[in-house]
């Protein structure tokens, strides 16, 4: 009897498609130079496996993922798995000089992490200097086997990743901007899956085409990998249903346009027309602009094409697709903050029994950070004349007026080894040292302070953080990304945050949960999260120019008392500085 029972159990195990706890997936990403031509301009760029964008990586919730990154270029490199929680595995998070030293030329490093309690669309990208302009790709996390989406299964899933194309070398662009103190040159085009599309000169052949069948539903996995621009996106004569943001299911809502900031992902369902429309449709994206600086004022376009019915295929093959009517969408104005606000307010957590919104209701620590631009003095030792706001100042950016200086030793390694003295200060201010009218007339003194400051949190601290935009050098929207955590956006507003009135309107029932939030131009955003992940976690603006200018800081979450509340030891192949 015992043998028969054992045989029955063994037979059931054989029938399982994979272990219930997930499998181990292995990937190798080679960082190598590749010649790529766009806009009739050929250049050698840093690529992933010779592809631009990089290859799609797929895993399931519960899987362990081992990704060997081999550096075959002259640049140092590190890769960030944007949105992955990295529970106790901060060594695999990827921001250079924060959790690891970069991978040097000819070296490799295996990123090792397990996907816990996450499913949806994320992405990966280089996290050093401006290399993420070409080193990026989709990271798709499917639900566990047998677990359905909370919406009807789509006919097909299509990743669409927005990026920017520079004819020049982006590394040279940011190098020059850093030296002169001025704003960097802008991109020459936006791209969809690496293709600029027909609205640019010499680019018609480099157009992303989405071919669909009538009467079907497609899941579009949208990712904004652009360096410096939030984007509006729309498909002519079609509406989409938003079902996910930053790999978190949301209450579905229909829209004809979405807004997506750098770092953010949005999944939408596209239901195609019930019959063949004898037309094609532009899918276009262009920037949402709030700052006063220069920007790439252009539009990327892909084309949505319908597969003709079988009886019309022969006739259709004789009719050039160029002869079909091509509809164009109407995108919001470049500075349409009203649309941006309404869109953001529609995003709510699904908050179902299977996918609850576990918002921290009681808060242990409340913080108030300002985010915005400022200045540093020119380097007079070199008789330097700057191209910043004045010829004696350089552009800078800061959080709570501290412009973050990147260390030369990795913060996590310094903390773990007990050798942090002189590497960073554990005294980041809870609120601005010098309060002022943040969104009113800016102060005369626009200078920032400079330092490598961390905010230290005991394990399991519940946090409320209000991030306030400032009008110094002009108000601007800032997409803030927090590594190592998801957070709940409990409130947003314009003007100066009022600690007495505004919290009364916080949404603690079904706020959107995400990893990157746009702090409104001339306004504020309030988030809550539980610091249940020990390690050092970067927080920064995902407009790369602002990060380069210092709009960044880090949180140090201490170990808890229990073994499963402590940071795992570093891997043997962790790169050294």
Secondary structure, DSSP 8 states (H G I E B T S, - for coil): -HHHHHHHHHHHHHH-SS-TT--EEEEEEEEEEEEEEETTEEEEEEEETTBSS---EEEETT-EEEEEEEE-SSS-B-EEEET---TT-GGGS--BTTTB--B-TT-EEEEEEE--S--EEEEEEE-STTGGGTSEEEEEEE--TT---SS---SEEEEEEEEEE-SS-HHHHHHHHHHH-S-----SEEEETTB--TTSTT-TTS--EEEE-TT-EEEEEEEE--SS-EEEEEETT--EEEEEETTEEEEEEEESEEEE-TT-EEEEEEE--SS--SEEEEEEEEEE--SSS------EEEEEEE---HHHHHHHHHS-GGGSEEE------TT-HHHHHHHHHH-BB---SSS------S-SEEEEEEEEEEEEE--GGGT----SSSTTEEEEEEETTEEE---SS-HHHHHHTT--TTT-BSB--SS-SS---TTSS--S--B-EEE-BEEEE-TTEEEEEEEEE--TTS---EEEEETT--EEEEEEEESS--TTTGGGG---SSB-EESEEEE-TTEEEEEEEEE-S-EEEEEEESSHHHHHHT-EEEEEE---SSGGGS-----TT----
